[in-house]
Amino acid sequence: MQELRLHLDSRKRITLSKLLPDLPISSVKAHLEGNKIVLEPMVEIPAEEAWLYREPESLKAVKKGLSQPGEHDLGSFEQFINDDV
């Protein structure tokens, strides 16, 4: 567990950027556990993609497809080579 001592600035704010994972964090969920403040980084999902997370079988199929290596024969691109450049 990474631990840093964070200091308040003059307006009683702290910077959390050193603690955040390298993800597109859009918000932070905060809650209290006893006398501790727990912050949970959150990532938003576009509304048009949210259905996928409500359909476990569809999500499983997408994950399986993404894990498989691509096997596409795109043919030759030789016709696009310009020797005059």
Secondary structure, 3 states (H helix, E strand, C coil): CCCCCCCCCCCCCCCCCCCCCCCCCCEEEEEEECCEEEEEEECCCCHHHHHHHHCHHHHHHHHHHHHCCCCCCCCCCHHHCCCCC
